[in-house]
Amino acid sequence: MTPAITFLIVLAIGIVAGLIFDRFAGPGWLTRQIAGSTRSIVTSALVGVAGAFIGFNIAVLLGLLGIAALIGAIVGAAVALWVWRTIR
């Protein structure tokens, strides 16, 4: 894969992970109605992107390439979102 395609795939992984996380583990329905959900969705997507890039780069440093590195991106996004949710 070219670096540009890899960048876009890892970016998409992070955004999708953030959106899925916000949908299932985000604030409850009432909180979203009162406080709004736009800020939470964007923040979750950004944290997911950061985690995906960190996970991808750690996988590459460990010598994993191709699909294994993309799985590292998924794991990195999930871990970053979980840590962010735990701290928040």
Secondary structure, 3 states (H helix, E strand, C coil): CCHHHHHHHHHHHHHHHHHHHHHHHCCCHHHHHHHCCHHHHHHHHHHHHHHHHHHHHHHHHCCCCCHHHHHHHHHHHHHHHHHHHHHC
